[in-house]
C-alpha cells in the first residue's frame, strides 16, 4: 500500500495533526504585505487556524475541509494566544 503525502508528513513531523471533513464556521482574509493571511474557525473548536497564501480565495465558510496543522502560540496585546498553523488545507 502506498502512503499518501499526508501520511508521509505525519510520520516525519510528530507535532502535526490531520483532521478530515471539519466544517468551517468563519473565514477571514487580510492583507499582510505581499501575502493574504487566512484565518478560519472550525465547528467545535475555539482556536483559530491560520495560513498565508499569495492571493485571496472564495470564502470557505460552511465548507467541509481536510486540514493538516500544528499548534503554535502568538503574542497579541501582550497575551499568549494559541493558534493552529495550517500546512495543508483542501476542500473535502
N, C-alpha and C positions, 0 to 999 in steps of 0.2 A: 504494500500500500504506500502510495506517495504521500509525503507530508505536504500540507498546504503552506503557503507563505506565512499565514498566521501561526500555525503550529511551530514553524521554524523560529519565528520571532519570540514566541512564548518560551520555548526551550532555551534560547540564547539569553534572554533577559528575564530573570526571575520576578522582577517587580511589575511586569506587565500583566494586565488583566484584559480579558476579551469578553464582551457582552454581546449577545445576539438578540435581535428583534426588540430592542428597547424603544419606547415611544418618546419622541422629542416633544416637550411641552412648551419650550421657549427657544427662540433662536435670534440672537442679535449679531450685527456686523458693524465693525467700527474701523475707520482708517487709522493705521499706526504707521506713519511714514510710507514706505513702498508696499506695505503689507495690509491686508484686511484681517483683523482679529475677529474670529467667530467664537461666540460663547453660546453654548446650548445647555439647557436644563433637561433632565430626563425624568420620566414618571417614577415616583417612589424614591427619589434621591434629592437631597437639598444641597448638593455640592455642584458648582459649575464645572462644565467640561469646556476646555479652551483649545483652539488651534488656529494657526495663521495660514493664510493662503494668499496668492498674488492677486486674486480677483474675488468679487462678491458672487454669491450663488443665490439661486432662488431659495426662499425660506424653507427650512426643514421642519418647521412647526407642524406637529401632527403626524410626521413621517415615522416609520419604523426604520431603525438603523442598526448596523453592527458596528461596534466600537472596540478599538484596541487602545488602551491608555495606561498611564501610571500616575500615582498620587504625587503631589508636589505642594509646596507652600508659597504663597505670595504675601508680601508685606503691603498692606493697604491701610493708609492713615494710621500707621504705627501698630497695626494688628496683624498677626499671622493668620492668614485665611487659607484653608485647604482648598485646592483646586485639582482637577484631573487634567493632565496634559494628554491630548489625543494624538496618537501617532498614525492612526488609520481610522477612517470613517467611510462607511459605504451604506447606501440605502439597501434595505433588505426586502 
